[in-house]
Amino acid sequence: MASDKLSVSLDSELVTTIRAAAADEGVSISTWLGEAAMAKARQRLLREALDAAAEEDGSLTDAEIAEIVHEARKASIVTRPDHSAA
Protein backbone atom coordinates (compact mmCIF):
# COMPACT_ATOMS: atom_id res chain seq x y z
CA MET A 1 0.00 0.00 0.00
CA ALA A 2 1.34 3.41 -0.93
CA SER A 3 1.56 5.97 1.80
CA ASP A 4 1.84 9.74 1.99
CA LYS A 5 3.72 11.61 4.66
CA LEU A 6 1.80 14.27 6.56
CA SER A 7 2.77 16.89 9.06
CA VAL A 8 0.12 17.66 11.67
CA SER A 9 -0.07 19.80 14.78
CA LEU A 10 -1.84 18.34 17.81
CA ASP A 11 -2.46 19.41 21.37
CA SER A 12 0.38 18.23 23.64
CA GLU A 13 -1.95 16.30 25.95
CA LEU A 14 -3.47 14.52 22.94
CA VAL A 15 0.00 13.59 21.70
CA THR A 16 0.79 12.09 25.10
CA THR A 17 -2.44 10.07 24.97
CA ILE A 18 -1.72 8.89 21.42
CA ARG A 19 1.82 7.82 22.28
CA ALA A 20 0.60 5.86 25.31
CA ALA A 21 -2.20 4.20 23.34
CA ALA A 22 0.13 3.22 20.50
CA ALA A 23 2.68 1.83 22.96
CA ASP A 24 -0.04 -0.11 24.82
CA GLU A 25 -1.18 -1.64 21.54
CA GLY A 26 2.35 -2.34 20.36
CA VAL A 27 1.99 -0.32 17.17
CA SER A 28 3.64 2.77 15.75
CA ILE A 29 2.06 6.18 16.17
CA SER A 30 1.50 6.25 12.41
CA THR A 31 -0.34 2.93 12.54
CA TRP A 32 -2.41 4.00 15.53
CA LEU A 33 -3.38 7.31 13.91
CA GLY A 34 -4.14 5.56 10.62
CA GLU A 35 -6.45 3.10 12.35
CA ALA A 36 -8.15 5.94 14.25
CA ALA A 37 -8.65 7.87 11.00
CA MET A 38 -10.04 4.75 9.31
CA ALA A 39 -12.52 4.24 12.16
CA LYS A 40 -13.66 7.86 11.80
CA ALA A 41 -14.01 7.40 8.03
CA ARG A 42 -16.12 4.26 8.56
CA GLN A 43 -18.36 6.19 10.97
CA ARG A 44 -18.83 8.89 8.34
CA LEU A 45 -19.67 6.35 5.64
CA LEU A 46 -22.15 4.64 7.97
CA ARG A 47 -23.80 7.99 8.77
CA GLU A 48 -24.04 8.72 5.03
CA ALA A 49 -25.61 5.29 4.40
CA LEU A 50 -28.13 5.83 7.20
CA ASP A 51 -28.99 9.30 5.90
CA ALA A 52 -29.39 7.99 2.33
CA ALA A 53 -31.62 5.14 3.48
CA ALA A 54 -33.75 7.53 5.55
CA GLU A 55 -34.04 9.95 2.62
CA GLU A 56 -35.08 7.14 0.30
CA ASP A 57 -37.46 5.31 2.62
CA GLY A 58 -38.42 7.93 5.20
CA SER A 59 -37.66 7.52 8.87
CA LEU A 60 -35.84 4.32 9.72
CA THR A 61 -37.03 1.99 12.42
CA ASP A 62 -34.66 0.82 15.13
CA ALA A 63 -34.62 -2.60 13.44
CA GLU A 64 -33.65 -1.09 10.09
CA ILE A 65 -30.86 0.93 11.68
CA ALA A 66 -29.64 -2.17 13.52
CA GLU A 67 -29.58 -4.11 10.22
CA ILE A 68 -27.59 -1.39 8.42
CA VAL A 69 -25.11 -1.22 11.31
CA HIS A 70 -24.85 -5.03 11.36
CA GLU A 71 -24.12 -5.15 7.63
CA ALA A 72 -21.55 -2.35 7.95
CA ARG A 73 -19.80 -4.18 10.77
CA LYS A 74 -19.66 -7.39 8.73
CA ALA A 75 -17.91 -5.46 5.95
CA SER A 76 -15.54 -3.63 8.30
CA ILE A 77 -12.02 -4.74 9.00
CA VAL A 78 -11.05 -4.35 12.62
CA THR A 79 -7.47 -4.86 13.64
CA ARG A 80 -6.26 -5.59 17.12
CA PRO A 81 -2.69 -6.13 18.25
CA ASP A 82 -1.63 -9.70 18.92
CA HIS A 83 -0.18 -9.55 22.42
CA SER A 84 0.06 -13.34 22.66
CA ALA A 85 3.25 -13.30 20.58
CA ALA A 86 5.08 -11.27 23.24
GICOR-V322708 format. One record per residue. OMEGA is omega as a letter, one per 40 degrees, with the letter a starting at -180 (* if undefined). Layout:
omega
OMEGA
OMEGA
This chain:
omega
i
i
i
i
i
i
a
i
a
i
a
i
i
i
i
i
i
i
i
a
i
i
i
a
i
i
i
i
i
i
a
i
i
i
i
i
i
i
i
i
i
i
i
i
i
i
i
i
i
i
i
i
i
i
a
a
a
a
i
i
i
i
i
i
i
i
i
i
i
i
i
i
i
a
a
i
i
i
i
i
i
a
a
a
a
*
